[in-house]
Amino acid sequence: MNSAYAVEVAPLIAEIPEFDDVLCSHYSFAGVHGLMYLFHDKTEAEQAADLCREAGLLEEIHPLICLENAAEGELFADYGFKAGERVYLFKDLVSAFTLECSAPDEARMAKLQIEEHLAAAGGTDSSLFFTDRQMCTLMTGIARAYGCKALFLDLDKRLKKL
């Protein structure tokens, strides 16, 4: 799990191919998804955003969570997108948690019910879960119903360590 940034530009950029060439050649971007230029470096994203702002093309900068080998959840389309082999989630929309269970059967059953509410799952054996920020209480309740604990992560601290 790593930080990433999407610099969203106005549709007008399609009429200015030279501007697209400048963005792609002067900044080390990770790719393009629709009208979003993806960066793994915050400074590069801010510089590209400044250039877009000066040209009147900047729509917004989105902080992202970048996952490799992630499984898309049932709600994935509302919270992220896939670009290449990577899954990107809008950081401001999701919370991340793990499950702590003492019995394997309860863990399996809790995961089955939790999967209905996931944007994505990642990590080794998909043990890190991402859900809507508004569903933290629900995830805690589901975990508790199966004798488990939902342990929520502070994404800002977690991402800084990686």
C-alpha positions in Angstrom: 0.0 0.0 0.0 1.5 3.3 -1.1 0.4 6.9 -1.5 -0.4 8.2 -5.0 -2.1 11.4 -6.4 -4.4 12.0 -9.3 -4.3 15.4 -11.0 -7.7 15.7 -12.6 -7.9 18.0 -15.6 -10.7 19.6 -17.6 -11.9 17.8 -20.8 -10.5 20.8 -22.7 -7.1 19.1 -22.5 -8.2 16.8 -25.4 -8.1 19.8 -27.7 -4.6 20.7 -26.6 -2.4 17.7 -27.4 0.8 19.7 -26.9 -0.2 20.3 -23.2 -0.6 16.5 -22.7 2.8 16.0 -24.3 4.3 18.5 -21.8 2.8 16.8 -18.8 3.9 13.4 -20.0 7.5 14.4 -20.8 8.3 16.8 -18.0 6.9 14.9 -15.1 7.4 11.3 -14.1 3.8 10.2 -13.9 2.6 6.7 -13.3 -0.1 6.7 -15.9 -3.3 8.2 -17.1 -6.8 7.2 -16.3 -9.4 9.1 -18.2 -8.9 12.8 -17.3 -6.6 12.0 -14.3 -2.8 12.0 -14.5 -1.4 9.6 -11.8 1.7 10.3 -9.8 3.4 8.4 -7.0 5.4 11.5 -5.9 3.6 14.3 -4.2 6.0 17.0 -5.4 5.6 15.9 -9.0 1.8 15.9 -8.6 1.9 19.4 -7.1 4.1 20.7 -9.9 1.9 19.2 -12.6 -1.2 20.6 -10.8 0.4 24.1 -10.7 1.0 23.9 -14.5 -2.6 22.8 -15.1 -3.9 25.5 -12.8 -1.9 28.2 -14.7 -3.4 26.9 -18.0 -7.0 26.9 -16.5 -7.2 23.1 -16.8 -7.0 21.9 -13.2 -10.2 20.4 -11.9 -8.9 18.8 -8.6 -6.1 16.8 -7.0 -7.1 13.5 -5.4 -5.0 11.8 -2.8 -5.1 8.0 -3.6 -4.1 4.7 -2.0 -2.2 2.5 -4.5 -2.5 -1.2 -4.1 -0.8 -4.0 -6.0 -2.4 -7.4 -6.1 -5.7 -6.2 -4.6 -9.0 -7.8 -5.0 -11.8 -5.5 -6.1 -14.8 -5.5 -3.7 -18.5 -5.3 -4.6 -18.4 -1.5 -4.1 -15.2 -0.9 -5.9 -16.5 1.2 -8.8 -17.7 3.9 -6.3 -14.4 4.2 -4.5 -11.6 3.6 -7.0 -10.4 2.5 -10.4 -7.8 0.2 -11.9 -4.9 1.4 -14.0 -2.6 -1.3 -15.3 -2.0 -3.8 -12.6 -2.6 -1.4 -9.8 -5.8 -0.6 -7.9 -6.3 3.0 -6.8 -8.7 4.0 -4.1 -9.8 7.6 -3.3 -8.2 8.0 0.1 -10.8 10.6 1.4 -13.6 8.1 0.8 -12.3 4.9 2.4 -11.2 3.5 5.8 -8.9 0.5 6.1 -9.1 -2.3 8.7 -8.0 -5.8 9.6 -9.8 -8.5 11.4 -8.6 -10.1 14.6 -10.3 -13.4 15.2 -9.3 -16.3 17.5 -11.4 -19.0 15.6 -10.9 -19.7 11.9 -14.5 -20.5 11.3 -15.7 -17.2 12.8 -13.1 -15.3 10.8 -14.3 -17.0 7.6 -17.9 -16.2 8.3 -17.1 -12.6 9.2 -15.1 -12.1 6.0 -18.0 -13.5 3.9 -20.4 -10.9 5.4 -17.9 -8.1 5.3 -17.1 -8.7 1.6 -20.6 -7.4 0.7 -19.4 -3.9 1.8 -15.9 -3.7 0.5 -14.3 -1.4 -2.0 -11.2 -3.6 -2.1 -9.1 -6.1 -0.1 -5.3 -6.2 -0.2 -2.2 -7.3 1.5 -1.1 -10.9 2.0 -4.1 -13.2 1.7 -6.3 -10.2 1.3 -6.2 -9.4 5.0 -6.5 -5.6 4.7 -10.0 -4.4 4.0 -11.1 -1.1 2.5 -14.7 0.1 3.0 -16.6 3.4 2.9 -15.7 5.7 5.8 -19.3 5.8 6.8 -19.4 2.0 7.3 -16.9 1.7 10.2 -19.6 1.1 12.8 -21.2 -1.5 10.6 -17.9 -3.3 10.1 -17.3 -3.2 13.8 -20.7 -4.7 14.4 -20.3 -7.5 11.9 -16.9 -8.4 13.4 -18.3 -8.4 16.9 -21.2 -10.6 15.8 -18.7 -13.3 14.9 -16.5 -12.8 18.0 -13.9 -10.8 16.1 -12.5 -7.3 16.3 -12.2 -4.8 13.4 -8.9 -2.9 13.9 -9.0 0.3 11.9 -5.8 1.9 10.6 -4.8 5.5 10.5 -4.1 5.7 6.7 -2.0 8.9 7.1 0.4 7.3 9.5 0.4 4.0 7.7 1.1 5.5 4.3 3.9 7.7 5.6 5.8 4.6 6.9 5.8 2.9 3.5 
